[in-house]
Amino acid sequence: MSETQMIEWVHFERSGYFPLPVEPLYDLKVAANLIPMHYPSLRKLLSRHKAQFPARYRRSTGGRRIRLLSASEIRRIRPMVIDETNPDHIFKAFLRPRV
């Protein structure tokens, strides 16, 4: 299934599951917890992969910009960081041989 065909579903207690009309967006602090990785590491990964993860911002109080990631982008970053084949989900960075 391609990324454009992926549908997020939300559960309502009385009505059951319904598709969300828009893909959810998360700020970088929440995204770092969902991946899981440290906030500065996520910022560095995003700066290295600018072409894959274009910047998307919202304005907060005081006019500060807050970077957002979509749920599909978080799903693409997670396998880049975590070794899913290992039952303990050891981070790939720890599996690299040291020189």
Secondary structure, DSSP 8 states (H G I E B T S, - for coil): --GGG---EEEETTTEEEE-SS--EEEHHHHHHHTT--HHHHHHHHHHTTTTS---EEE-GGG-EEEEEEHHHHHHHHHHHB-TTSTT--BHHHHS---
